[in-house]
Amino acid sequence: MSRFAVTNTRVFTGTHVADASVVVVEDGAIAAVGHEAPEGVEELDGGGGTLLPGLIDAHTHTDEDGLRTALRFGVTTELDMMSVPEVMDPLRKKVQTAFDLADVRTASWGLAHPDGHPHQLRRGLNDPVWPTASVPSEAAAFVAGRLSEGADYIKIMVEDGATFGTSLPVVPPEVVAAVVEAAHEREVMALVHAFSATATRWPWRRARTA
């Protein structure tokens, strides 16, 4: 069992400063918070600094250097919001044993219209063909495919290009609704990308109840 205590700290819980100066860690998890380190446990002097929960960056498109930099700034987990599995899979494996990298969760491929966002930004990058769903009956297979790639949640693009001063085709509302439902049936989150307040009122909500 791995066990150590961080001493001489100001402990911030995420909501308040705790009446504590010592945090005991066992096998990577917090085991105790108080003012005394258990006898015989390795002690790491916090130097009077503030000890707080790791920060989470909720929207990244990351790589190894990004995860290393994130950890230096106190970000212990990044939520990757779309990536190529062949690139992300080796990085996730490395994170499991490399203690100088932040952890990462991923959506793997996101659901996007074949001619829609973000393809207009990725021309010339030699991307493989992105998996997609064009009709509701393809929703379950799309979700299953992403989960088989190790996705932790499903990403869906709802972006008509107006933010970029252009017009782009979008995933049909009934397909968005079907993918959200398929994700929930598999007990995973579906996260919808939207650049504008208008996009958040997009008719996929009505399509789901139609």
Salt bridges, closest charged atoms under 4 A:
ASP19 OD1 - HIS35 NE2 3.01
GLU26 OE2 - ARG3 NE 2.69
GLU64 OE2 - ARG68 NH2 2.94
GLU64 OE2 - LYS94 NZ 2.74
ASP65 OD1 - ARG68 NH1 3.52
ASP100 OD2 - ARG68 NE 2.91
ASP103 OD2 - ARG105 NH1 2.49
ASP127 OD2 - ARG122 NE 2.52
GLU149 OE2 - ARG146 NH2 2.87
ASP152 OD2 - ARG92 NH2 2.94
